[in-house]
Amino acid sequence: MKSFIVILVISTVLLAANFTDDFDSYTPGSNLSSSPYWFSSDSSGSLIIAEDGSNRIAQTVWNGNKFVGYVCMGAGVWADGTIGCDVKFTGSQAAFALMSRINGFSSESYIAGMFAMIPPVGSTFIAYVDSTGGYNILAQDYFYPLNEDTWYSLNLEISGSDSVDISLSVNNSVNSHFVFTEYVLPAGLSGVAAGFDSTHVPLFSIDNFEVTDNIQSFTTTTFGGIKAIFR
């Protein structure tokens, strides 16, 4: 897995709200960043809409880079709620993560997802990303079986302000759970990230991206389109 950094670049205001995208409204070959709800780093790779039978999905295109990051503006900022999507892959030494409570000023966030070591050997993880882009693994399920060309449903549920409660579910079953009082982040944005280390270029496919914001005690706003940068 690699480091994750997020930079604030555009000024606008968004309210927290639920957001779903099954990518079926896109034209095959279009880039997710062509949507008003998604922003990506210009120096990063891309997620391109592809056809999977009668279904449309988003797939990684690396463009010479080993990292892809997209931040969803459609859901605005949120603190308590769930982010999830369906994902499948081919390749090894590759990671896919859901990103939550992304802070556009400090670049901090929480991430959770899966790392395909040498399929079918893999692992799942929950981590905190600090302001330098380094990460601290909070929970990890070693030797979790991950098979190529198999759809997995990932969901990251998060709540709390004094202490933070994070759960990662795989195929609707809780896989990892962690409660902590360090690294407490306020409401933020959400998105997805992928990266790889091996010489064999992996392919990640995602579908049914969803952010569910639990009702906040007060209205939250954010400034900016966020671009995710990885190193």
Buried (B, 14 or more C-beta within 10 A) or exposed (E): BBBBBBEBBEEEEBBBEBBEBBBEEBEEEBBBBEBEBBBBBEEBBBBBBBEEEEEBBBBBBBEEBBBBBBBBBBBBBBBBBBBBBBBBBBBBBBBBBBBBBBBBEBBBBBBBBBBBBEBEBBBBBBBBBBEEBEBEEBBBBEEBEBEBEEBBBBBBBBBBEEEBEBBBBBEEEEBBBBEBEEBEBEBBBBBBBBBBBBEEEBBBBBBBBBBBBBEBEEEBEBBBBBBBBBE
